[in-house]
Amino acid sequence: MSLDKKDVEKVARLARLAITDDEAEKYGEQLSNIINFVEQLSEVDTENVEPLASVVDIQLRLREDAVTDGGIRDDVLANAPESLEGFFVVPKVVE
């Protein structure tokens, strides 16, 4: 699939990017290469392939699933410009 200059300018506008005509041609070629590669990948037969979390056959170390409050509230609030009674103080944004 080949992207023309008009398509590239539309993508740039949607991404809120300002590009020149020279950049549009350059990016058009690059985006076309990316789309062609993705099309090649979609042709690969993955019917009997198991999903993998990693290519290395290892067992992940799991931790106990326990709910905690973190126990570091004071450390976190120390970074806040202003706090009150254990909470962040933020300016009012709705009238």
Stockholm file with secondary structure:
# STOCKHOLM 1.0

chainA/1-95         MSLDKKDVEKVARLARLAITDDEAEKYGEQLSNIINFVEQLSEVDTENVEPLASVVDIQLRLREDAVTDGGIRDDVLANAPESLEGFFVVPKVVE
#=GR chainA/1-95 SS CCCCHHHHHHHHHHTTCCCCHHHHHHHHHHHHHHHHHHHHHHTSCCTTCCCCSCSSCCCCCCCCCCCCCCSCHHHHHTTSSCEETTEECCCCCCC
#=GC SS_cons        CCCCHHHHHHHHHHTTCCCCHHHHHHHHHHHHHHHHHHHHHHTSCCTTCCCCSCSSCCCCCCCCCCCCCCSCHHHHHTTSSCEETTEECCCCCCC
//
